[in-house]
Amino acid sequence: MTSPAPIVRQDSRIQRFFLRHEWARGYALLSPTLAVMVLAMCLPVFMLAAHSFWTQNYLTIDETFTLANYEQALGWLWGAEGAKPIYIRLLWKSMQISFGVTVTTLILAYPFAYFLAFKVRRNKNLWIILISVPFLTSYLLRVFTWKIILGFNGVINSGLMSLGIISEPLEFLLYNPTAVLIVLAHAWAAFAILPIYVSLEKIDRSLLEAATDLGDGPFRRFWRITWPLSVPGVIASGLLVFIPTVGDYVTPKLVGGTEGIMIGNIIQSQFGKANNWPLGSALSIVMAIAITIVVLIFLYVMSLGRVRAK
Amino acid sequence: MSTRADAGQPVEYSPSKVVEGNRYGWLFVYAVLYIAFLYVPPLFLPLFSFNDSIYVAFPIKGFTFEWYRQMAKSTGLLDALYNSLKVGAVVCLASTLFGMLAAKAMTRYTMPGKGPMASFIMLPLVVPGIILGIALLVLTNQVGLELSLFTIGVSHVLICVPFGMLVLISRLEGFDKSLEEASLDLGVNAWKTFWRVTVPLALPGIIASIMLTFLISFDEFILAFFLAGNEVTLPIYIWSQLRFPAKLPSVLALGTLILTVTMVLVAVAEWIRRRGTATTKPTAG
């Protein structure tokens, strides 16, 4: 491929540049997609960040730089005057719920991924399709389904009542953080399986054979070989579930009630009823930064653990 | 003490068997329960959509098509359906095109910074949807654009491109790139090679990508909620109907239809994609 073409051509300098440099051709091909990403993601997020330093007066935006929105969002931490604790508390609660969701999905997904990687020999694709189909169906409808199941007159309550097991509907099923946790864990279940499965599938089977030959029982073998080698997959799954769920507003709105409200709902209301876009922008930036910090701490702790294991 | 007879014996176990153990053990039971956990909750939608009662509760009263009839009569719903189809059609073609360009660059060229670029394009998969939604809303407002189906479409292309790229990368990695090189060496220009060699070979991936991105756009709610103008898409219509208990059964009917169609299409798309990658990998099996 590198030998020059035998035909002498009169190429312009630009053409020669592209012919000579493979990376230039690669980036030329990549550039439309990158342009979409920059225009539809980077530019809007930059605008969002700018907005968070502005203020809103009814319908007009005042573009003078101010930190007032951040003071309103975070001021409670350093006791700023008039700052409410609600934003910090909601952010903290969202983190806790998302963390619970992440741990739950990982614990549920790991045995399934293990089964898929080590036990299924034929029709592996069928199993993978089976778990990915629900994930690609309407998120709204899946959340809504749980409202029907857990509701006051829902499937569980009406079912138990018509069976005569309970006489009054159970009120603790819906409209609380636990309901949010169950619904989110269900919605993200399939997403957690694939990265873990990929990392398990990549494990060299001869390592496991060696461990067995050297006298490790199944449990020791799992703990010393399989688990450490699957940790990268577990981390990837955890991040893929944790990051998007922190900002979710659909599930809390449908099944969370007043108790289960998350930071996403407050941000959403700033762009709706509350109508304070700059505050909403500041809150979303705070949320994004908080998520990033948690993720970095998590990755740092994991890397410490792995260095020690070596 | 190892004898020659031992050494000459064929090995009685294969490595995979050591690990495998009993195939239908407790892990199999767990896997079946897990699949049930994924599939049973959505099954209540169809169950109650045929139930002859305005209340979504047990015991089941009787069988009816009434809710489907009500659904079909609603003009708001049909408008929303039409809008969703329009947005989905444009989005699936655009995002598959952008995904294809990126996938081709990622698999066929050596260039510095490829890894970071791939991560950058996949960012929409991990950034919370609400941030992408309000960021696009703020930008739209700032440049003075009207909210419309176009703004929804732009946001959908953003989140669909990573999916398209991933599907097409796995497909392009699945066949030998020397086929394309042979075409180029025989004097066919890059454009014709792309259409005559790359596209036909990547076709299963392209079809799968078009179907998946269409479905993602068709079902997407979180971004569309912020970016919809006067014309709404189907998920937003459903959201607006959830407030009215009397409309609940016909929402269930609609949900049943959407779930059924989506599940069938996703299964077909996945099947096409996986069959495509499995048959062309020389080392498969």
Interface residues (C-beta under 8 A of the other chain):
Chain A: M1 E22 W23 R25 G26 Y27 L29 L30 P32 T33 L34 V36 M37 A40 M41 L43 P44 V45 M47 L48 H51 L108 P111 F112 Y114 F115 L116 F118 K119 R121 N125 W127 I128 I129 L130 I131 S132 V133 P134 L136 T137 S138 Y139 L140 L141 R142 F144 T145 W146 I148 I149 G151 N153 G154 V155 N157 S158 G159 M161 S162 H186 A189 A190 R205 S206 L208 E209 T212 P218 L239 L240 I243 P244 V246 G247 D248 Y249 V250 L254 G264 I267 Q268 F271 W277 G280 S281 S284 M287 A288 I291
Chain B: P15 S16 V18 V19 E20 G21 R23 G25 L27 F28 Y30 A31 Y34 I35 F37 L38 Y39 P41 P42 F44 L45 F48 Y55 V56 A57 F58 P59 F98 G99 L101 A102 K104 A105 M106 R108 Y109 T110 M111 P112 K114 M117 F120 I121 L123 P124 L125 V126 V127 P128 G129 I130 I131 L132 I134 A135 L136 L137 V138 L139 N141 Q142 V154 S155 V157 L158 V161 M165 E181 L212 L215 I216 D219 F221 I222 F225 F226 P235 I238 W239 L242 V251 L252 G255 I258 L259 T262 M263 V266 A267 E270 W271 R274 R275 A278
